[in-house]
C-alpha cells in the first residue's frame, strides 16, 4: 500500500504549502544534524508542521500552539478521536450532498450548522467536526470571527466539496501522536524549547490594505503593537541561541515607502519571496505578490 502523507486538513488564508520550498532553502543546516525540537507558535493549517514531520525523522519533539482554541481543539480531536470525527463528517457530507440538489435546502443546512457551531455547546468531537464542515463549505475556506467570537463567513459556492477526507484525517492523526498541542500566547512556547530548537513563526499577517485583513481569526486583533512584541520575542530567542524563521506580508511591496518590517527586523536577514494570493472576493485581484521570510540564521 502507498503511504498517505499527512497534509493540511483545512483551507487557510496564508497557508504555507506553496512556500515550503522557499522555507526549506532557509533552514539552518546544522540544527538537523542531530535530534531537535520543532516549535510552531502559530500553527494555522499546519502545512510546515506536516512537512517537517515527514522530512525529518530525527525530530525529537514537536510543539504546536495557536491562540484560536477552536482550531487547537480540532487538532486535539483528530489526535484523540479521529474515528468519531470521521463518522460525523461522513454523515454530514452525505446529507450536504443531498441538500445541495436544492439551493434553498443547501443554504438552510449550512446556516444551521453555523448556528450550531456558534452556540459552542456540543462535545469537542462534534464541535471540531463543525469547524471542519464550515471550513470546507464556507466562502473561500475563510475563517473569520467577530468580537463575540462568532463565525460569520457566508456559504461558499462549491457544488460537492470534500468534507470528509478520511485517508488524510487518519494520516494526520498518526503524525499528531508525535506532537504536543498548546492553546495560548505564542510566548509560552519558549517553556518547551530544548538546547537544539527551531521555531517557525507564521503570525497573522500585517494587512496590505484596510480591506485585505484576514487576521480576525481570533476575537482579539493582532495589530502593529503585537507585531512589535513578536519581534521582541524573536530577539529573546536569538539571545538564547534558538534559531527561527518568520513569515509575514511584504508591506513594502505594496507601498515602497512602508519600511515597517525592514526597520523592525533590520538586525536580521530579510528575504522577499514570491507567493500567491488565493483569497480575495475579486478573482482578478488574486495573483502573485511577494512575502517576507525573516531569519536569524548567521
C-alpha positions in Angstrom: 0.0 0.0 0.0 1.1 3.5 -0.8 1.7 5.5 2.4 -0.6 8.5 2.7 1.5 11.6 3.7 -0.4 13.9 6.1 -1.4 17.2 4.5 -3.3 20.2 5.9 -6.9 19.2 6.6 -8.1 22.8 6.4 -8.2 25.5 3.8 -6.5 28.5 5.4 -5.7 32.1 4.5 -2.0 32.3 4.1 -1.4 28.6 4.2 2.2 27.8 3.6 2.0 24.8 1.3 3.1 26.9 -1.7 6.1 28.3 0.2 7.6 25.1 1.6 10.5 25.2 -1.0 11.5 28.7 0.0 11.3 27.9 3.7 13.4 24.8 3.1 16.1 26.8 1.4 16.4 29.0 4.5 16.5 26.2 7.1 19.6 26.2 9.4 21.5 23.1 8.2 23.4 22.4 11.4 20.3 22.1 13.5 19.1 18.9 11.7 22.3 17.0 12.2 21.1 15.7 15.5 17.8 15.3 17.4 16.0 18.6 17.7 12.8 20.2 18.9 10.4 21.9 16.4 8.1 24.6 17.7 5.4 26.4 15.7 3.7 29.0 17.8 1.0 30.0 15.2 0.1 26.6 13.7 -2.8 27.6 11.4 -3.4 24.8 8.9 -0.1 23.1 9.8 1.5 22.9 6.3 5.0 23.4 7.6 4.4 21.1 10.6 3.3 18.2 8.4 6.2 18.7 6.1 8.7 18.8 8.9 7.3 15.6 10.5 7.7 13.9 7.1 11.1 15.4 6.2 13.0 14.9 9.5 12.6 11.6 11.2 15.1 12.7 13.8 12.7 15.4 15.0 12.8 14.7 18.8 9.7 16.5 19.7 7.2 18.9 18.0 5.1 21.5 19.8 2.4 23.5 18.1 0.3 26.3 19.5 -2.4 28.7 18.5 -4.5 31.4 20.3 -7.5 30.1 18.4 -8.9 27.4 20.8 -11.5 26.2 18.3 -8.5 25.4 16.0 -6.4 23.7 18.6 -9.3 21.7 19.8 -9.7 20.5 16.3 -6.1 19.2 16.3 -6.8 17.5 19.6 -9.9 15.8 18.3 -8.1 14.5 15.3 -5.3 13.2 17.5 -7.5 11.6 20.1 -10.8 10.7 18.4 -10.3 10.6 14.6 -12.7 7.7 14.2 -15.6 9.6 15.9 -14.7 12.7 13.8 -14.8 10.8 10.6 -18.1 9.2 11.4 -19.7 12.6 11.9 -18.2 14.2 8.9 -19.1 11.4 6.6 -22.7 11.6 7.7 -22.8 15.4 7.2 -21.1 15.1 3.8 -23.8 12.7 2.6 -26.5 15.0 4.0 -25.0 18.1 2.5 -24.7 16.5 -1.0 -28.4 15.6 -0.8 -29.3 19.1 0.3 -27.2 20.6 -2.5 -29.7 19.4 -5.0 -31.9 22.2 -3.8 -30.3 25.6 -3.3 -32.6 26.7 -0.5 -32.1 23.4 1.4 -28.4 23.7 0.9 -28.3 27.2 2.4 -30.5 26.1 5.3 -28.2 23.2 6.1 -25.1 25.3 6.0 -26.5 28.1 8.2 -28.0 25.6 10.7 -24.5 24.1 11.1 -23.0 27.6 11.5 -25.6 28.5 14.2 -24.8 25.2 16.0 -21.1 25.9 15.8 -21.5 29.4 17.4 -23.6 28.0 20.3 -20.5 26.1 21.3 -22.4 23.6 23.4 -21.5 20.5 21.5 -19.0 17.9 22.7 -15.4 18.5 21.5 -15.5 16.0 18.6 -18.8 17.4 17.3 -17.6 20.9 17.7 -14.4 20.0 15.8 -16.5 18.4 13.0 -18.5 21.6 12.7 -15.2 23.5 12.4 -14.1 21.3 9.5 -17.5 21.3 7.9 -17.7 25.1 7.8 -14.1 25.4 6.6 -14.9 23.1 3.7 -18.2 24.7 2.7 -17.9 28.4 3.5 -16.8 31.2 1.2 -13.2 30.5 0.1 -12.5 28.5 3.2 -12.1 31.7 5.1 -12.1 31.6 8.9 -13.3 34.8 10.4 -15.0 35.7 13.7 -16.5 38.9 15.1 -15.7 40.3 18.5 -18.2 38.0 20.1 -16.1 35.1 18.7 -19.0 34.2 16.3 -18.0 32.6 13.0 -19.7 34.8 10.4 -18.5 33.7 6.9 -21.3 33.1 4.4 -21.8 29.9 2.4 -19.4 29.1 -0.4 -20.3 28.2 -4.0 -18.8 24.7 -4.1 -21.1 22.1 -5.6 -19.8 19.0 -3.8 -16.8 19.9 -1.6 -14.8 17.1 0.0 -15.9 17.5 3.6 -14.6 14.1 4.9 -11.2 13.2 3.7 -10.9 10.0 5.6 -7.5 8.9 4.5 -5.8 12.2 5.2 -7.5 12.6 8.6 -6.2 9.2 9.6 -2.7 10.2 8.4 -2.9 13.5 10.3 -4.0 11.6 13.4 -1.0 9.3 13.2 1.6 12.1 12.9 -0.1 14.1 15.6 0.8 11.4 18.1 4.3 12.9 18.0 3.0 16.4 18.7 2.2 18.4 21.8 -0.7 20.7 21.2 -1.0 24.0 23.1 -3.6 26.8 23.2 -2.3 30.1 24.5 0.0 33.0 23.8 2.9 32.3 21.5 5.4 33.4 24.1 4.5 30.4 26.3 6.1 28.0 23.8 9.5 29.0 25.0 8.9 26.8 28.0 9.1 23.8 25.7 12.4 24.7 24.0 15.4 22.4 24.3 19.1 23.0 23.7 18.6 22.3 20.0 15.3 24.0 18.9 14.0 25.5 15.7 11.0 27.9 15.7 8.8 28.7 12.7 6.5 31.7 13.1 3.5 32.3 10.8 1.6 35.0 12.7 -1.4 36.9 11.4 -0.1 39.0 8.6 0.1 42.8 8.7 -2.7 43.8 6.2 -1.6 45.2 2.9 -4.7 47.4 2.9 -7.7 48.1 5.0 -9.9 45.7 3.0 -7.3 42.8 2.9 -7.2 42.0 6.6 -7.8 38.3 7.3 -6.2 38.4 10.7 -9.6 38.4 12.6 -9.5 34.7 13.0 -9.4 35.3 16.8 -11.6 37.8 18.5 -8.6 39.9 19.6 -6.8 41.8 16.8 -3.1 41.2 16.0 -2.1 44.8 15.4 1.2 46.6 14.9 1.9 46.6 18.7 1.6 42.8 18.6 3.9 42.6 15.6 6.5 44.6 17.6 6.0 42.3 20.7 6.6 39.3 18.4 9.8 40.9 17.1 11.0 41.4 20.7 10.3 37.7 21.4 12.4 36.8 18.3 15.2 38.9 19.7 14.9 37.0 23.0 15.1 33.7 21.2 18.2 34.9 19.3 19.9 35.8 22.5 19.2 32.3 23.8 20.7 30.9 20.6 17.5 29.4 19.3 17.1 29.5 15.5 14.0 30.7 13.8 12.2 31.7 10.6 9.3 34.1 10.5 6.9 34.8 7.6 4.8 37.9 7.1 3.4 40.2 4.4 5.6 42.4 2.4 4.0 45.8 3.0 6.9 47.5 1.2 5.9 45.6 -2.0 2.6 47.3 -1.8 3.9 50.7 -0.7 7.7 51.3 -1.4 7.7 53.9 1.4 6.5 51.5 4.0 9.6 50.3 5.9 7.7 48.7 8.9 9.3 45.3 8.7 12.5 46.4 7.1 13.1 48.7 10.1 11.7 46.3 12.7 13.9 43.4 11.6 16.9 45.4 10.5 19.2 43.2 12.6 18.1 40.0 10.9 18.1 38.6 7.4 15.0 39.6 5.4 14.2 37.6 2.3 11.5 38.6 -0.2 9.9 35.5 -1.9 7.2 35.1 -4.5 3.8 34.0 -3.2 0.3 33.8 -4.5 -2.8 35.5 -3.1 -5.6 32.9 -3.1 -8.2 34.5 -1.0 -9.9 37.6 -2.4 -13.5 38.4 -3.1 -12.4 39.6 -6.6 -10.8 36.8 -8.6 -8.9 39.4 -10.7 -7.0 40.5 -7.5 -5.8 37.1 -6.8 -2.3 36.5 -8.1 1.4 36.9 -7.4 2.9 39.1 -4.8 6.0 39.0 -2.5 6.0 37.9 1.1 8.7 38.1 3.7 10.7 35.3 5.2 12.9 36.6 8.0 15.5 34.5 9.8 18.2 34.8 12.4 20.5 32.3 10.6 24.1 33.5 10.8 
